[in-house]
Amino acid sequence: MKKTFLFVALAIFSLMGKVRADEGMWLPMFVERLNYVDMQKMGLQLTPEELYSINNSSLKDAIVGLSTGATPRGFFCTGEIVSKHGLLFTNHHCGYSDIQKLSTVEHDYLTDGFWAKDFSEELPVGGTSASFLVRMEDVTEQVLSVVNDTMDWAQRNRAIREKAKELEAAASEDGKYNPIISSFFEGNEYYMFVYQVYTDVRLVGTPPSSVGKFGGDTDNWMWPRHTGDFSIFRVYGDADGNPAPYSPDNKPITPKHHLPISLDGIQKDDYTMIWGFPGSTERYMTSYGIDYNVDTFYPIIHEIFKLQTDIMDEFMQKDAAVNIMYADDKAGLANTWKNFEGQMLMLRKNKVAETKAELENQFTEWVDSDKTRTEEYGEVLNTLKENYALVSELSENIYYPNYLAMTGAIGIAGEFAAYVDIDKKDKEAVAAAEEALKAIDVDAFFAETYKPLEDKMLVEMLKLYYNTFNAEANPDFYNLVEKKYKGDVVALANDILENSIFATPESIKAFIEKPNAKKIEKDPAYVVMNIMINHLMSGLAPYRMAMQTIDENNHLFVKGLREFYAETQPEKSLYPDANSSMRMSYGSVQDYQPADAIHYDYICTANGIMEKYVPGDYEFDVPQRLLDLIEARDFGQYADENGELVVCFLSTNDITGGNSGSPIMNSKGELIGLAFDGNWEAMSGDVNFEPKLQRTINVDARYVLFIIDKYAGATNLIEELTIVKSEPATEELTVEN
């Protein structure tokens, strides 16, 4: 007798057992050689040519680096092209600065959102560029051909920079392309990346911050997460599709490739890959570098930035105009201090320095076993240890005075130091300097500032500095406060705010009309600025020398480490640290267990928005329209198989800052979400990958489409996208009895 059963077809990787988290941010150029077989085993259905090709359209052509200015250096985020008309998705926090610049009290796009109904309503952002990678190539041999053994580290770097400029100029084809050469493996390899850079980028759509920034700083790096972290832009070019400055005559570009968007959703163990431009990791950092960051550098910056964001918060919550004015500055500072807080905690908790020390012990044993290796690498770790100790001693004397010297009237006073330093007997020089004063844009010092906030910032920064350094650490500042202000640093602050030339635009302009160097020298803001600069400069030269020695020995350590792995673990593929070049990471959709008896699911739904909702709260308020849709469960085609609206999901992909906005794709190269964060328990991940804990937090593509369609009613954008949904695959299985 025969029985016939109907089965839903299983994905190929489900037949292979559990997929694993894959460490590494890999260069696309080497995917076929280093990663492709593994990616296929995990479920990838694309060919190497479909992933990366310089001759044909490929997935890499839909990946965009976002940067400030007309340069592909230092991408702050990633975007992806999602239509044949140059439509670009990225994170809300990536577009935040542009949204803020375009916002006014009357048109508050940060608070209310914005949706263009056609091309004519799209808003030029100015200052943000979109870079497309044309090709990359190995130029290590050419670059290092100018290096010889007689050069010291500084000479070596100068020679490399000059050679890189020469190669970049040759590859630009008279300005058609923007090539940059980047260092890999701490200066042991060099690659050239050739880009086309588009500077006409326009805002198309953004949800309100109560969607795009839902959870605010409280939820930053946390799971579960319910943030609709996306914004939409469009890339424009000239009539031929080439890069061109903004013009109303420009047209949306026709990209080589755009990503289709899948409505299939995700399941646990599904294959995932993320492409983007990760900014910086330190996977080859030594235990000494980790100790320096955790014990010295991170605490200093955390204290300063936390103080500044708390002051901003105090005023921003009271005034809509102030909120718009400082939104981007506050977001950047808050992101940094919380990042450092998480790294301090998790580098210790995950015992990363101890893990690195174990590797260093193995490396030392390997070095000591061979005379030639001992001659080259025998002192590298001791040298790093000594110089990190020196940098640690000097850091307080660098960072605290540096940030105070940039604050308010004190920072403005620094702009006039050159005038004070001129030889007053040189009449021509004095006349030229006074003309230069007249060219100063005084109003620019005070643009986009709110005086009560800036005044409090100056007071609190002076208090922080005074409480950090005693008479021995900075006798000049201590004596100033003790003798002139009777130990009251607030009195010093008030003297600056009430009497300094540099406290108001009016007083600065009056001074420029009748300049007097002696008057500046006695000005309280200038006096403090001068003390800060002297304090900073007293330690700057040895600090820089120590950092240069650290750079040189990191180069040597990584060189030796690669030899160590090649000999002891030849099967191990090494990947370079992130450096804003295009990378690919692959993994799977996974849950995780952060601690004993705690389990985090791999998805979170709109139900969690309602659970977190706090009416009127600046982080957890929810727009009424979204509340109504969730309460009515009006999710349309964007609901999952259980009728739920998935908001965010987790994957094991290896990412870092700069990957924000990156597409997370399924095995077919279809967009299933946007990467926007990592998780708190793996904040040590920039230094050491944590496979059991490390997760990428992604906003689900279906939630993005739901907000565009059901919440905003921007059907014009939905119609422009390529939205795909697979039919359930079935196969007939015949079983013989």
Protein Blocks (a to p, Z undefined) as FASTA:
>chain_A
ZZddddddddfklmnopadddedjddfklmmmmmmmmmmmnopabdfklmpcckbccfkl
mpccddedjdfehiabdcddfbfnopacddfklmmmmmmmmpcfklcfklnopadfbfkl
pccebhpacdddfbdcdfklmmmmmpcfkbcfklmmmmmmmmmmmmmmmmnnnolaccdd
ddeehhiaccdddddddfbdcdfbdcdfklmmgoijmlgopacdfddcdcdddddddfko
pacdddfkbccdddfbdcdddfkbpaehiacddddjdfbdcfkbcfklmmmmmmmmmmmm
mmmmmmmmmmmmmmmmmomklmmmmmmmmmmmmmmmmmmmmmmmmmmmnommmmmmmmmm
mmmmmmmmpmklmmmmmmmmmmmmmmmmmmmmmmmmmmmmmmmmmgcjllmmmmmmmmmm
pcfklmmlmmmmmmmmmmpcfklmmgoiafklmmmmmmmmmmmmmmmpcfklmmmlmmmm
mmmnnopaklmmmmmmmmgmklpmklmmmmmmmgcfklmmmpmklmmmmmmmmmmmmmmm
mmmmmmmmmmmmmmmmmmmmmmmmmmmmmmbccddddehiacddddddddddfbghiacd
fbdcfklmmmmpcghiaklgccfklmmmmmnopnbjmbcfkopacfbdcdfbdcdehjgo
pacddfkopafbdcfbdcfklmmmmmoccfklmccddddfklmmmmmmmmnopaklmmmp
ccdddddddddddddZZ
